[in-house]
Amino acid sequence: MIIAIKDTKLKAINEVEWQCRREAKGLDKSAYWTWLATVTSEDEHGTKSYDFSGEDYEIIKTDAPLSYETKDSEGNDITVTFNQSGHIHSEVDTGQHYHLKWDGSKIIPDEEGLSACKLSQEWESIRLKRNRLLAETDYLAMQDQPNMSNDMQIYRQKLRMVPQDNTNPNNIDWPARP
Protein backbone atom coordinates (compact mmCIF):
# COMPACT_ATOMS: atom_id res chain seq x y z
CA MET A 1 0.00 0.00 0.00
CA ILE A 2 1.18 3.53 -0.80
CA ILE A 3 0.31 6.48 1.44
CA ALA A 4 0.81 10.22 1.04
CA ILE A 5 1.68 12.01 4.30
CA LYS A 6 1.78 15.72 5.09
CA ASP A 7 2.75 16.78 8.60
CA THR A 8 1.94 13.25 9.90
CA LYS A 9 -1.60 13.40 8.41
CA LEU A 10 -2.63 11.01 5.67
CA LYS A 11 -3.66 12.75 2.46
CA ALA A 12 -4.14 9.67 0.28
CA ILE A 13 -4.02 5.88 0.29
CA ASN A 14 -3.80 3.65 -2.76
CA GLU A 15 -2.26 0.42 -3.95
CA VAL A 16 -0.55 2.22 -6.85
CA GLU A 17 1.90 5.11 -6.39
CA TRP A 18 0.74 7.29 -9.29
CA GLN A 19 -2.89 7.01 -8.15
CA CYS A 20 -1.87 7.92 -4.60
CA ARG A 21 -0.04 11.01 -5.91
CA ARG A 22 -3.02 11.94 -8.08
CA GLU A 23 -5.40 11.66 -5.13
CA ALA A 24 -3.04 13.62 -2.84
CA LYS A 25 -2.97 16.41 -5.42
CA GLY A 26 -6.74 16.31 -5.89
CA LEU A 27 -6.41 15.93 -9.67
CA ASP A 28 -8.48 13.98 -12.15
CA LYS A 29 -6.59 11.60 -14.46
CA SER A 30 -6.25 14.06 -17.32
CA ALA A 31 -4.90 16.83 -15.10
CA TYR A 32 -2.54 14.38 -13.38
CA TRP A 33 -0.94 13.28 -16.67
CA THR A 34 -0.58 16.92 -17.71
CA TRP A 35 1.15 17.71 -14.40
CA LEU A 36 3.36 14.60 -14.64
CA ALA A 37 4.69 15.80 -18.02
CA THR A 38 5.92 19.00 -16.31
CA VAL A 39 8.06 17.04 -13.81
CA THR A 40 9.38 14.43 -16.25
CA SER A 41 12.71 14.58 -18.04
CA GLU A 42 14.38 12.10 -20.37
CA ASP A 43 18.09 11.46 -20.87
CA GLU A 44 19.82 10.63 -24.17
CA HIS A 45 19.10 6.91 -23.68
CA GLY A 46 15.35 7.49 -23.29
CA THR A 47 15.38 6.85 -19.55
CA LYS A 48 12.76 8.95 -17.80
CA SER A 49 13.26 10.58 -14.43
CA TYR A 50 10.83 12.52 -12.29
CA ASP A 51 11.36 15.58 -10.11
CA PHE A 52 8.83 15.40 -7.28
CA SER A 53 10.72 17.97 -5.17
CA GLY A 54 7.85 20.48 -5.42
CA GLU A 55 5.42 18.22 -3.59
CA ASP A 56 4.40 19.25 -0.09
CA TYR A 57 3.83 15.67 1.07
CA GLU A 58 5.83 12.46 1.35
CA ILE A 59 5.06 9.18 -0.39
CA ILE A 60 5.61 6.07 1.76
CA LYS A 61 5.22 2.38 0.91
CA THR A 62 3.89 0.43 3.89
CA ASP A 63 2.27 -2.83 4.89
CA ALA A 64 0.52 -1.14 7.84
CA PRO A 65 -3.06 -2.38 8.20
CA LEU A 66 -6.04 -0.08 7.69
CA SER A 67 -7.48 -1.21 11.00
CA TYR A 68 -6.77 -1.23 14.71
CA GLU A 69 -7.35 -3.55 17.63
CA THR A 70 -9.67 -2.52 20.44
CA LYS A 71 -12.20 -4.02 22.86
CA ASP A 72 -15.95 -4.20 22.40
CA SER A 73 -18.46 -3.32 25.13
CA GLU A 74 -18.07 -6.80 26.65
CA GLY A 75 -14.27 -6.63 26.75
CA ASN A 76 -13.65 -8.91 23.75
CA ASP A 77 -10.78 -8.14 21.38
CA ILE A 78 -12.04 -6.86 18.03
CA THR A 79 -10.51 -5.43 14.87
CA VAL A 80 -12.07 -2.22 13.58
CA THR A 81 -11.31 -0.94 10.10
CA PHE A 82 -10.85 2.78 9.67
CA ASN A 83 -13.80 2.76 7.25
CA GLN A 84 -16.01 1.25 9.98
CA SER A 85 -14.74 3.74 12.54
CA GLY A 86 -15.52 6.76 10.34
CA HIS A 87 -11.87 7.76 9.99
CA ILE A 88 -12.13 7.21 6.23
CA HIS A 89 -15.24 8.43 4.49
CA SER A 90 -16.30 9.48 1.03
CA GLU A 91 -18.37 12.43 -0.06
CA VAL A 92 -19.80 12.69 -3.55
CA ASP A 93 -18.71 16.31 -4.08
CA THR A 94 -15.32 16.34 -2.41
CA GLY A 95 -14.06 12.77 -2.64
CA GLN A 96 -12.30 10.68 -0.02
CA HIS A 97 -11.41 12.06 3.41
CA TYR A 98 -8.84 10.55 5.74
CA HIS A 99 -8.73 11.29 9.44
CA LEU A 100 -5.63 9.24 10.03
CA LYS A 101 -2.05 9.91 11.07
CA TRP A 102 1.26 8.22 10.40
CA ASP A 103 3.38 7.75 13.52
CA GLY A 104 6.45 6.65 11.58
CA SER A 105 5.62 2.94 11.63
CA LYS A 106 1.85 2.57 11.57
CA ILE A 107 -1.39 4.31 10.70
CA ILE A 108 -3.35 5.58 13.71
CA PRO A 109 -6.73 7.30 14.10
CA ASP A 110 -6.73 11.12 14.05
CA GLU A 111 -9.51 11.86 16.53
CA GLU A 112 -8.89 15.62 16.33
CA GLY A 113 -9.21 15.59 12.54
CA LEU A 114 -12.37 13.48 12.65
CA SER A 115 -13.95 15.75 15.29
CA ALA A 116 -13.08 18.87 13.29
CA CYS A 117 -14.63 17.34 10.16
CA LYS A 118 -17.82 16.40 12.00
CA LEU A 119 -18.06 19.89 13.50
CA SER A 120 -17.58 21.44 10.06
CA GLN A 121 -20.36 19.24 8.67
CA GLU A 122 -22.68 20.25 11.52
CA TRP A 123 -22.06 23.94 10.83
CA GLU A 124 -22.63 23.37 7.10
CA SER A 125 -26.00 21.85 7.96
CA ILE A 126 -26.82 24.90 10.11
CA ARG A 127 -25.91 27.26 7.26
CA LEU A 128 -28.09 25.28 4.84
CA LYS A 129 -31.08 25.51 7.20
CA ARG A 130 -30.43 29.22 7.74
CA ASN A 131 -30.24 29.82 3.98
CA ARG A 132 -33.49 27.88 3.45
CA LEU A 133 -35.27 29.95 6.11
CA LEU A 134 -34.00 33.17 4.52
CA ALA A 135 -35.07 31.97 1.07
CA GLU A 136 -38.59 31.37 2.39
CA THR A 137 -38.89 35.11 3.10
CA ASP A 138 -36.86 36.46 0.17
CA TYR A 139 -40.03 37.36 -1.71
CA LEU A 140 -40.73 39.97 0.99
CA ALA A 141 -37.41 41.70 0.30
CA MET A 142 -38.03 42.23 -3.43
CA GLN A 143 -38.45 45.71 -4.85
CA ASP A 144 -42.14 45.19 -5.56
CA GLN A 145 -42.68 44.48 -1.82
CA PRO A 146 -41.50 47.78 -0.32
CA ASN A 147 -43.30 47.45 3.01
CA MET A 148 -41.51 44.61 4.81
CA SER A 149 -42.48 44.74 8.46
CA ASN A 150 -39.90 45.73 11.05
CA ASP A 151 -40.40 42.35 12.76
CA MET A 152 -39.59 40.54 9.49
CA GLN A 153 -36.47 42.66 8.98
CA ILE A 154 -35.30 41.80 12.50
CA TYR A 155 -36.08 38.09 11.93
CA ARG A 156 -34.05 38.04 8.71
CA GLN A 157 -31.15 39.85 10.38
CA LYS A 158 -31.18 37.37 13.27
CA LEU A 159 -31.08 34.50 10.74
CA ARG A 160 -28.03 36.05 9.09
CA MET A 161 -26.33 36.22 12.51
CA VAL A 162 -27.02 32.56 13.47
CA PRO A 163 -23.48 31.31 12.72
CA GLN A 164 -21.82 34.28 14.47
CA ASP A 165 -24.12 34.34 17.51
CA ASN A 166 -23.91 30.62 18.36
CA THR A 167 -20.92 28.59 19.48
CA ASN A 168 -22.54 25.14 19.65
CA PRO A 169 -24.15 23.71 16.50
CA ASN A 170 -26.24 21.36 18.67
CA ASN A 171 -27.81 24.24 20.58
CA ILE A 172 -28.84 26.87 18.04
CA ASP A 173 -31.05 29.72 19.19
CA TRP A 174 -33.25 29.94 16.08
CA PRO A 175 -35.33 33.15 15.89
CA ALA A 176 -39.10 32.74 15.66
CA ARG A 177 -40.67 33.78 12.37
CA PRO A 178 -43.13 36.66 12.91
N, C-alpha and C positions, 0 to 999 in steps of 0.2 A: 504494500500500500504506500502511496505517495501522499505526503501532507505538505501544505504551505503554511508557514508560521510567521506571524508578525508580532513582535513583543510578547512572546509566549502564547498568543492567542491563535487558534486555528482559523485560517481563512478558507481553506479548501481541502478536500479529501478525494482522492480518486485512485484507481488502480493503474492509471497511465499518467506519466509525468506531464506530457503536453496538455492533457485535459485538466490536470490539476492546476497548471499555470494559467490556462484559459479561464477556469472558474475563479481563481484568485484575482485575476485582472478584471473579471466581470464582463468578458467579451464573448460575443457569439463566434461561431467557427470562422466566418468570413473575416471578421475584424481581427481575430487571433492570427490567421495566416498572413494578413497584411502586416500586422505588428512584427511577426516572426521574421519577415523579409527584411525589416529594418535593423535587426540585430544579428543577421546572418552574414558571414563572409566566407569566401571560398579561396583556397590557395591554388597554386599553379597545377596541382595534381587533382583538383576537383574535390578535395576534402573540405567539407563544411565545418565551420566552427561558429559558436554562438556566444554573444556577449550579453549575459544577463545581469551585468553589474548595475544597471539602472533600476532593478527591482527592489521594492522596499519590504520584501519578505524573503524567507529562506525556504528552500525545498528540501525535504528530508524523506528518505526511504525508511520505512519502519514496518515491523511485524506486530506492533502494539495492537491489542484488541480494541474494538469499538464497543466495549462493555466494561462493567466493573462489578466486583463482588460486593454484596451487602447482605443484610439479614431482613427477612420478612417480618410481619407483625408477630409471628409465633416464634421468632428466633432462628428459623431455618436459613441456611446459606442459600442465596439465590444469585443468579447472574442477570443483570439488567443491562440491556443495550442502551446506548445513548439516544437512539430513536425512541425507544419506549419511555425513557426518562424525560423527554422533551428537550434535551440538549442539542439535538439536531432536528430541525423542522423545515418544511418547505412552504413557501408562499407562492401563489400563482404569479403575482406581479413582480416580486423581487427575488425569487429563486430560493436557494438553499441557505439556511442560517446555521452556524455552528456556535455553540456556547460551550466550547471546550478549550482546554489549555494543554500545552506541551511542557512537561516538567524536566525535559532533557532525556528521559528514558521511556516515558509512557504518557498516554493521553488521559487527562483527568477532567472531571466536570468543572465548568466555570459558572458557579452559582451566581456570582455578581452579574455576569453577562446575561444569564438567563433572566434574572430578576429585572434588570434594566430593560430587556426586550419586552417582557410582559408588561411592565409599567408603561412603556412607550405605546404598546398596543391598547392598553386601557385608556390612555389619554387620546389616542386616535379615535377610539369609539366615542369618547365624550365629545370631541370636536365634530364628529359626524352627526351626533344627535343635536348638538347646538346648531349646526348649519341647517339641519332639517327643520328645527323649530323656527329659525329665522326665515327660511324659505317659505314657511307656511304663512308668514305675515308680510312677505315682500310686496304683495299686491297693494298693501296699504301705504307703502312708501313711494309708489309711482307718482309721476307728475300729475296724472289725472285724478289723484286722490289727495288733494292738498290739505285736508283737515284731519290728519292723524291725531288721535287723542294723545294728551300728555302721558296718560298711563301706558299707552302702547309704546310711545317713544322710550319711556323709562324701562319697560319690559324688554324691548329690543336691545337697549344699551346694557342691561344686566346680562342678557344672553351673550353679548359680545365679550363681557368681562368674566364669563364662567371659568375659562382656563387660568386667568390671572388671579382670580379671587379665591380659588380653591387649591388646597395642597394635597388632598387625598382623592384620587379618582373614584374610590368606593363610597365617598360621602359628599356628593355634590349637592350644593344648595341651589337647586333649580328655581328660578323665579316663577311665580304663578302668572299665567296668561290672564290679562284683564278681560 
